[in-house]
Amino acid sequence: MIREPFETVIREDGTVELPMGIIAEAGLAVGSRIIAFSDGDGRIVLRREADAADDLLNGRPL
């Protein structure tokens, strides 16, 4: 089940707050190591660090 989108604001220091429900739904938890990258105009992707590294090592795109 995908939750409804959550509106947030980018703060002056660059931080963004995400609700725990979205974090948990993505299979992440407090302390999870993630990477962030731009996926085009207006889109930012967050990936588990281990998943991204595995994809890169096996020749798959992020």
mmCIF file as gemmi writes it, N, C-alpha and C atoms, coordinates in Angstrom:
data_model
loop_
_atom_site.group_PDB
_atom_site.id
_atom_site.type_symbol
_atom_site.label_atom_id
_atom_site.label_alt_id
_atom_site.label_comp_id
_atom_site.label_asym_id
_atom_site.label_entity_id
_atom_site.label_seq_id
_atom_site.pdbx_PDB_ins_code
_atom_site.Cartn_x
_atom_site.Cartn_y
_atom_site.Cartn_z
_atom_site.occupancy
_atom_site.B_iso_or_equiv
_atom_site.pdbx_formal_charge
_atom_site.auth_seq_id
_atom_site.auth_asym_id
_atom_site.pdbx_PDB_model_num
ATOM 1 N N . MET Axp A 1 ? 0.842 -1.172 0 1 0 ? 1 A 1
ATOM 2 C CA . MET Axp A 1 ? 0 0 0 1 0 ? 1 A 1
ATOM 3 C C . MET Axp A 1 ? 0.892 1.243 0 1 0 ? 1 A 1
ATOM 4 N N . ILE Axp A 2 ? 0.604 2.173 -0.873 1 0 ? 2 A 1
ATOM 5 C CA . ILE Axp A 2 ? 1.345 3.422 -0.941 1 0 ? 2 A 1
ATOM 6 C C . ILE Axp A 2 ? 0.532 4.508 -0.247 1 0 ? 2 A 1
ATOM 7 N N . ARG Axp A 3 ? 1.164 5.226 0.644 1 0 ? 3 A 1
ATOM 8 C CA . ARG Axp A 3 ? 0.497 6.315 1.37 1 0 ? 3 A 1
ATOM 9 C C . ARG Axp A 3 ? 0.29 7.523 0.466 1 0 ? 3 A 1
ATOM 10 N N . GLU Axp A 4 ? -0.554 8.395 0.926 1 0 ? 4 A 1
ATOM 11 C CA . GLU Axp A 4 ? -0.765 9.656 0.233 1 0 ? 4 A 1
ATOM 12 C C . GLU Axp A 4 ? 0.522 10.473 0.285 1 0 ? 4 A 1
ATOM 13 N N . PRO Axp A 5 ? 0.784 11.286 -0.745 1 0 ? 5 A 1
ATOM 14 C CA . PRO Axp A 5 ? 1.975 12.136 -0.712 1 0 ? 5 A 1
ATOM 15 C C . PRO Axp A 5 ? 1.97 13.044 0.51 1 0 ? 5 A 1
ATOM 16 N N . PHE Axp A 6 ? 3.15 13.364 0.978 1 0 ? 6 A 1
ATOM 17 C CA . PHE Axp A 6 ? 3.338 14.22 2.141 1 0 ? 6 A 1
ATOM 18 C C . PHE Axp A 6 ? 4.054 15.478 1.688 1 0 ? 6 A 1
ATOM 19 N N . GLU Axp A 7 ? 3.5 16.62 1.997 1 0 ? 7 A 1
ATOM 20 C CA . GLU Axp A 7 ? 4.136 17.881 1.62 1 0 ? 7 A 1
ATOM 21 C C . GLU Axp A 7 ? 5.083 18.321 2.721 1 0 ? 7 A 1
ATOM 22 N N . THR Axp A 8 ? 6.281 18.716 2.317 1 0 ? 8 A 1
ATOM 23 C CA . THR Axp A 8 ? 7.276 19.189 3.256 1 0 ? 8 A 1
ATOM 24 C C . THR Axp A 8 ? 8.003 20.383 2.648 1 0 ? 8 A 1
ATOM 25 N N . VAL Axp A 9 ? 8.901 20.989 3.385 1 0 ? 9 A 1
ATOM 26 C CA . VAL Axp A 9 ? 9.612 22.184 2.939 1 0 ? 9 A 1
ATOM 27 C C . VAL Axp A 9 ? 11.108 21.957 3.1 1 0 ? 9 A 1
ATOM 28 N N . ILE Axp A 10 ? 11.874 22.432 2.135 1 0 ? 10 A 1
ATOM 29 C CA . ILE Axp A 10 ? 13.325 22.413 2.266 1 0 ? 10 A 1
ATOM 30 C C . ILE Axp A 10 ? 13.708 23.622 3.112 1 0 ? 10 A 1
ATOM 31 N N . ARG Axp A 11 ? 14.347 23.365 4.239 1 0 ? 11 A 1
ATOM 32 C CA . ARG Axp A 11 ? 14.726 24.443 5.156 1 0 ? 11 A 1
ATOM 33 C C . ARG Axp A 11 ? 15.969 25.162 4.661 1 0 ? 11 A 1
ATOM 34 N N . GLU Axp A 12 ? 16.231 26.313 5.242 1 0 ? 12 A 1
ATOM 35 C CA . GLU Axp A 12 ? 17.39 27.116 4.831 1 0 ? 12 A 1
ATOM 36 C C . GLU Axp A 12 ? 18.704 26.354 4.957 1 0 ? 12 A 1
ATOM 37 N N . ASP Axp A 13 ? 18.781 25.441 5.923 1 0 ? 13 A 1
ATOM 38 C CA . ASP Axp A 13 ? 20.014 24.665 6.089 1 0 ? 13 A 1
ATOM 39 C C . ASP Axp A 13 ? 20.054 23.432 5.182 1 0 ? 13 A 1
ATOM 40 N N . GLY Axp A 14 ? 19.033 23.254 4.329 1 0 ? 14 A 1
ATOM 41 C CA . GLY Axp A 14 ? 18.997 22.16 3.365 1 0 ? 14 A 1
ATOM 42 C C . GLY Axp A 14 ? 18.355 20.882 3.872 1 0 ? 14 A 1
ATOM 43 N N . THR Axp A 15 ? 17.895 20.874 5.113 1 0 ? 15 A 1
ATOM 44 C CA . THR Axp A 15 ? 17.281 19.661 5.641 1 0 ? 15 A 1
ATOM 45 C C . THR Axp A 15 ? 15.822 19.556 5.211 1 0 ? 15 A 1
ATOM 46 N N . VAL Axp A 16 ? 15.369 18.301 5.118 1 0 ? 16 A 1
ATOM 47 C CA . VAL Axp A 16 ? 13.985 17.988 4.767 1 0 ? 16 A 1
ATOM 48 C C . VAL Axp A 16 ? 13.49 16.952 5.766 1 0 ? 16 A 1
ATOM 49 N N . GLU Axp A 17 ? 12.326 17.152 6.316 1 0 ? 17 A 1
ATOM 50 C CA . GLU Axp A 17 ? 11.748 16.219 7.28 1 0 ? 17 A 1
ATOM 51 C C . GLU Axp A 17 ? 10.813 15.263 6.55 1 0 ? 17 A 1
ATOM 52 N N . LEU Axp A 18 ? 10.945 13.96 6.844 1 0 ? 18 A 1
ATOM 53 C CA . LEU Axp A 18 ? 10.064 12.934 6.282 1 0 ? 18 A 1
ATOM 54 C C . LEU Axp A 18 ? 9.34 12.223 7.417 1 0 ? 18 A 1
ATOM 55 N N . PRO Axp A 19 ? 8.069 11.914 7.254 1 0 ? 19 A 1
ATOM 56 C CA . PRO Axp A 19 ? 7.345 11.207 8.31 1 0 ? 19 A 1
ATOM 57 C C . PRO Axp A 19 ? 7.826 9.758 8.441 1 0 ? 19 A 1
ATOM 58 N N . MET Axp A 20 ? 7.809 9.24 9.664 1 0 ? 20 A 1
ATOM 59 C CA . MET Axp A 20 ? 8.253 7.866 9.919 1 0 ? 20 A 1
ATOM 60 C C . MET Axp A 20 ? 7.449 6.847 9.119 1 0 ? 20 A 1
ATOM 61 N N . GLY Axp A 21 ? 6.177 7.121 8.847 1 0 ? 21 A 1
ATOM 62 C CA . GLY Axp A 21 ? 5.37 6.191 8.064 1 0 ? 21 A 1
ATOM 63 C C . GLY Axp A 21 ? 5.948 5.956 6.68 1 0 ? 21 A 1
ATOM 64 N N . ILE Axp A 22 ? 6.391 7.016 6.036 1 0 ? 22 A 1
ATOM 65 C CA . ILE Axp A 22 ? 6.994 6.891 4.705 1 0 ? 22 A 1
ATOM 66 C C . ILE Axp A 22 ? 8.338 6.173 4.804 1 0 ? 22 A 1
ATOM 67 N N . ILE Axp A 23 ? 9.101 6.497 5.823 1 0 ? 23 A 1
ATOM 68 C CA . ILE Axp A 23 ? 10.404 5.851 6.017 1 0 ? 23 A 1
ATOM 69 C C . ILE Axp A 23 ? 10.222 4.353 6.244 1 0 ? 23 A 1
ATOM 70 N N . ALA Axp A 24 ? 9.29 3.984 7.11 1 0 ? 24 A 1
ATOM 71 C CA . ALA Axp A 24 ? 9.039 2.568 7.403 1 0 ? 24 A 1
ATOM 72 C C . ALA Axp A 24 ? 8.496 1.845 6.172 1 0 ? 24 A 1
ATOM 73 N N . GLU Axp A 25 ? 7.601 2.497 5.436 1 0 ? 25 A 1
ATOM 74 C CA . GLU Axp A 25 ? 7.022 1.888 4.233 1 0 ? 25 A 1
ATOM 75 C C . GLU Axp A 25 ? 8.103 1.568 3.203 1 0 ? 25 A 1
ATOM 76 N N . ALA Axp A 26 ? 9.157 2.38 3.17 1 0 ? 26 A 1
ATOM 77 C CA . ALA Axp A 26 ? 10.266 2.158 2.246 1 0 ? 26 A 1
ATOM 78 C C . ALA Axp A 26 ? 11.238 1.096 2.76 1 0 ? 26 A 1
ATOM 79 N N . GLY Axp A 27 ? 10.971 0.535 3.929 1 0 ? 27 A 1
ATOM 80 C CA . GLY Axp A 27 ? 11.842 -0.488 4.49 1 0 ? 27 A 1
ATOM 81 C C . GLY Axp A 27 ? 13.067 0.084 5.169 1 0 ? 27 A 1
ATOM 82 N N . LEU Axp A 28 ? 13.002 1.348 5.543 1 0 ? 28 A 1
ATOM 83 C CA . LEU Axp A 28 ? 14.119 2.001 6.22 1 0 ? 28 A 1
ATOM 84 C C . LEU Axp A 28 ? 13.794 2.171 7.696 1 0 ? 28 A 1
ATOM 85 N N . ALA Axp A 29 ? 14.801 2.486 8.475 1 0 ? 29 A 1
ATOM 86 C CA . ALA Axp A 29 ? 14.623 2.702 9.913 1 0 ? 29 A 1
ATOM 87 C C . ALA Axp A 29 ? 15.589 3.778 10.363 1 0 ? 29 A 1
ATOM 88 N N . VAL Axp A 30 ? 15.406 4.254 11.561 1 0 ? 30 A 1
ATOM 89 C CA . VAL Axp A 30 ? 16.33 5.226 12.13 1 0 ? 30 A 1
ATOM 90 C C . VAL Axp A 30 ? 17.734 4.634 12.078 1 0 ? 30 A 1
ATOM 91 N N . GLY Axp A 31 ? 18.678 5.401 11.578 1 0 ? 31 A 1
ATOM 92 C CA . GLY Axp A 31 ? 20.056 4.937 11.467 1 0 ? 31 A 1
ATOM 93 C C . GLY Axp A 31 ? 20.386 4.273 10.144 1 0 ? 31 A 1
ATOM 94 N N . SER Axp A 32 ? 19.39 4.062 9.276 1 0 ? 32 A 1
ATOM 95 C CA . SER Axp A 32 ? 19.658 3.468 7.961 1 0 ? 32 A 1
ATOM 96 C C . SER Axp A 32 ? 20.589 4.372 7.17 1 0 ? 32 A 1
ATOM 97 N N . ARG Axp A 33 ? 21.53 3.758 6.468 1 0 ? 33 A 1
ATOM 98 C CA . ARG Axp A 33 ? 22.433 4.523 5.605 1 0 ? 33 A 1
ATOM 99 C C . ARG Axp A 33 ? 21.811 4.575 4.22 1 0 ? 33 A 1
ATOM 100 N N . ILE Axp A 34 ? 21.64 5.796 3.703 1 0 ? 34 A 1
ATOM 101 C CA . ILE Axp A 34 ? 21.031 5.978 2.393 1 0 ? 34 A 1
ATOM 102 C C . ILE Axp A 34 ? 21.897 6.91 1.547 1 0 ? 34 A 1
ATOM 103 N N . ILE Axp A 35 ? 21.692 6.84 0.244 1 0 ? 35 A 1
ATOM 104 C CA . ILE Axp A 35 ? 22.299 7.815 -0.648 1 0 ? 35 A 1
ATOM 105 C C . ILE Axp A 35 ? 21.165 8.571 -1.325 1 0 ? 35 A 1
ATOM 106 N N . ALA Axp A 36 ? 21.449 9.795 -1.721 1 0 ? 36 A 1
ATOM 107 C CA . ALA Axp A 36 ? 20.461 10.618 -2.408 1 0 ? 36 A 1
ATOM 108 C C . ALA Axp A 36 ? 21.076 11.105 -3.705 1 0 ? 36 A 1
ATOM 109 N N . PHE Axp A 37 ? 20.273 11.101 -4.772 1 0 ? 37 A 1
ATOM 110 C CA . PHE Axp A 37 ? 20.743 11.642 -6.039 1 0 ? 37 A 1
ATOM 111 C C . PHE Axp A 37 ? 19.574 12.209 -6.823 1 0 ? 37 A 1
ATOM 112 N N . SER Axp A 38 ? 19.898 13.105 -7.745 1 0 ? 38 A 1
ATOM 113 C CA . SER Axp A 38 ? 18.881 13.704 -8.596 1 0 ? 38 A 1
ATOM 114 C C . SER Axp A 38 ? 18.545 12.738 -9.722 1 0 ? 38 A 1
ATOM 115 N N . ASP Axp A 39 ? 17.262 12.603 -10.013 1 0 ? 39 A 1
ATOM 116 C CA . ASP Axp A 39 ? 16.8 11.743 -11.098 1 0 ? 39 A 1
ATOM 117 C C . ASP Axp A 39 ? 16.019 12.58 -12.109 1 0 ? 39 A 1
ATOM 118 N N . GLY Axp A 40 ? 16.5 13.782 -12.329 1 0 ? 40 A 1
ATOM 119 C CA . GLY Axp A 40 ? 15.844 14.653 -13.29 1 0 ? 40 A 1
ATOM 120 C C . GLY Axp A 40 ? 15.256 15.874 -12.621 1 0 ? 40 A 1
ATOM 121 N N . ASP Axp A 41 ? 14.608 16.671 -13.423 1 0 ? 41 A 1
ATOM 122 C CA . ASP Axp A 41 ? 14.058 17.937 -12.972 1 0 ? 41 A 1
ATOM 123 C C . ASP Axp A 41 ? 13.001 17.726 -11.896 1 0 ? 41 A 1
ATOM 124 N N . GLY Axp A 42 ? 13.28 18.178 -10.691 1 0 ? 42 A 1
ATOM 125 C CA . GLY Axp A 42 ? 12.307 18.121 -9.607 1 0 ? 42 A 1
ATOM 126 C C . GLY Axp A 42 ? 12.179 16.787 -8.91 1 0 ? 42 A 1
ATOM 127 N N . ARG Axp A 43 ? 13.097 15.851 -9.146 1 0 ? 43 A 1
ATOM 128 C CA . ARG Axp A 43 ? 12.981 14.531 -8.536 1 0 ? 43 A 1
ATOM 129 C C . ARG Axp A 43 ? 14.282 14.175 -7.825 1 0 ? 43 A 1
ATOM 130 N N . ILE Axp A 44 ? 14.156 13.761 -6.562 1 0 ? 44 A 1
ATOM 131 C CA . ILE Axp A 44 ? 15.288 13.282 -5.771 1 0 ? 44 A 1
ATOM 132 C C . ILE Axp A 44 ? 14.972 11.86 -5.339 1 0 ? 44 A 1
ATOM 133 N N . VAL Axp A 45 ? 15.948 10.968 -5.498 1 0 ? 45 A 1
ATOM 134 C CA . VAL Axp A 45 ? 15.771 9.561 -5.141 1 0 ? 45 A 1
ATOM 135 C C . VAL Axp A 45 ? 16.613 9.256 -3.911 1 0 ? 45 A 1
ATOM 136 N N . LEU Axp A 46 ? 16.04 8.533 -2.975 1 0 ? 46 A 1
ATOM 137 C CA . LEU Axp A 46 ? 16.766 8.024 -1.803 1 0 ? 46 A 1
ATOM 138 C C . LEU Axp A 46 ? 16.854 6.517 -1.95 1 0 ? 46 A 1
ATOM 139 N N . ARG Axp A 47 ? 18.05 5.96 -1.793 1 0 ? 47 A 1
ATOM 140 C CA . ARG Axp A 47 ? 18.243 4.508 -1.896 1 0 ? 47 A 1
ATOM 141 C C . ARG Axp A 47 ? 19.024 4.014 -0.692 1 0 ? 47 A 1
ATOM 142 N N . ARG Axp A 48 ? 18.72 2.78 -0.261 1 0 ? 48 A 1
ATOM 143 C CA . ARG Axp A 48 ? 19.564 2.154 0.75 1 0 ? 48 A 1
ATOM 144 C C . ARG Axp A 48 ? 20.976 2.077 0.185 1 0 ? 48 A 1
ATOM 145 N N . GLU Axp A 49 ? 21.942 2.444 0.98 1 0 ? 49 A 1
ATOM 146 C CA . GLU Axp A 49 ? 23.332 2.439 0.534 1 0 ? 49 A 1
ATOM 147 C C . GLU Axp A 49 ? 23.736 1.059 0.015 1 0 ? 49 A 1
ATOM 148 N N . ALA Axp A 50 ? 23.375 0.013 0.719 1 0 ? 50 A 1
ATOM 149 C CA . ALA Axp A 50 ? 23.753 -1.35 0.319 1 0 ? 50 A 1
ATOM 150 C C . ALA Axp A 50 ? 23.125 -1.73 -1.016 1 0 ? 50 A 1
ATOM 151 N N . ASP Axp A 51 ? 21.865 -1.353 -1.248 1 0 ? 51 A 1
ATOM 152 C CA . ASP Axp A 51 ? 21.196 -1.672 -2.513 1 0 ? 51 A 1
ATOM 153 C C . ASP Axp A 51 ? 21.865 -0.952 -3.674 1 0 ? 51 A 1
ATOM 154 N N . ALA Axp A 52 ? 22.186 0.318 -3.474 1 0 ? 52 A 1
ATOM 155 C CA . ALA Axp A 52 ? 22.835 1.094 -4.527 1 0 ? 52 A 1
ATOM 156 C C . ALA Axp A 52 ? 24.214 0.535 -4.848 1 0 ? 52 A 1
ATOM 157 N N . ALA Axp A 53 ? 24.975 0.189 -3.834 1 0 ? 53 A 1
ATOM 158 C CA . ALA Axp A 53 ? 26.312 -0.376 -4.041 1 0 ? 53 A 1
ATOM 159 C C . ALA Axp A 53 ? 26.214 -1.702 -4.785 1 0 ? 53 A 1
ATOM 160 N N . ASP Axp A 54 ? 25.259 -2.535 -4.415 1 0 ? 54 A 1
ATOM 161 C CA . ASP Axp A 54 ? 25.057 -3.822 -5.086 1 0 ? 54 A 1
ATOM 162 C C . ASP Axp A 54 ? 24.718 -3.614 -6.559 1 0 ? 54 A 1
ATOM 163 N N . ASP Axp A 55 ? 23.846 -2.663 -6.849 1 0 ? 55 A 1
ATOM 164 C CA . ASP Axp A 55 ? 23.492 -2.375 -8.239 1 0 ? 55 A 1
ATOM 165 C C . ASP Axp A 55 ? 24.712 -1.932 -9.032 1 0 ? 55 A 1
ATOM 166 N N . LEU Axp A 56 ? 25.504 -1.03 -8.463 1 0 ? 56 A 1
ATOM 167 C CA . LEU Axp A 56 ? 26.696 -0.544 -9.16 1 0 ? 56 A 1
ATOM 168 C C . LEU Axp A 56 ? 27.699 -1.665 -9.4 1 0 ? 56 A 1
ATOM 169 N N . LEU Axp A 57 ? 27.908 -2.515 -8.412 1 0 ? 57 A 1
ATOM 170 C CA . LEU Axp A 57 ? 28.864 -3.619 -8.546 1 0 ? 57 A 1
ATOM 171 C C . LEU Axp A 57 ? 28.414 -4.647 -9.576 1 0 ? 57 A 1
ATOM 172 N N . ASN Axp A 58 ? 27.11 -4.757 -9.791 1 0 ? 58 A 1
ATOM 173 C CA . ASN Axp A 58 ? 26.576 -5.747 -10.733 1 0 ? 58 A 1
ATOM 174 C C . ASN Axp A 58 ? 26.149 -5.129 -12.064 1 0 ? 58 A 1
ATOM 175 N N . GLY Axp A 59 ? 26.592 -3.894 -12.324 1 0 ? 59 A 1
ATOM 176 C CA . GLY Axp A 59 ? 26.351 -3.257 -13.606 1 0 ? 59 A 1
ATOM 177 C C . GLY Axp A 59 ? 24.929 -2.806 -13.847 1 0 ? 59 A 1
ATOM 178 N N . ARG Axp A 60 ? 24.136 -2.671 -12.79 1 0 ? 60 A 1
ATOM 179 C CA . ARG Axp A 60 ? 22.753 -2.181 -12.931 1 0 ? 60 A 1
ATOM 180 C C . ARG Axp A 60 ? 22.727 -0.704 -12.64 1 0 ? 60 A 1
ATOM 181 N N . PRO Axp A 61 ? 21.837 0.028 -13.295 1 0 ? 61 A 1
ATOM 182 C CA . PRO Axp A 61 ? 21.725 1.463 -12.979 1 0 ? 61 A 1
ATOM 183 C C . PRO Axp A 61 ? 21.174 1.669 -11.586 1 0 ? 61 A 1
ATOM 184 N N . LEU Axp A 62 ? 21.489 2.823 -10.991 1 0 ? 62 A 1
ATOM 185 C CA . LEU Axp A 62 ? 20.957 3.139 -9.675 1 0 ? 62 A 1
ATOM 186 C C . LEU Axp A 62 ? 19.459 3.188 -9.747 1 0 ? 62 A 1
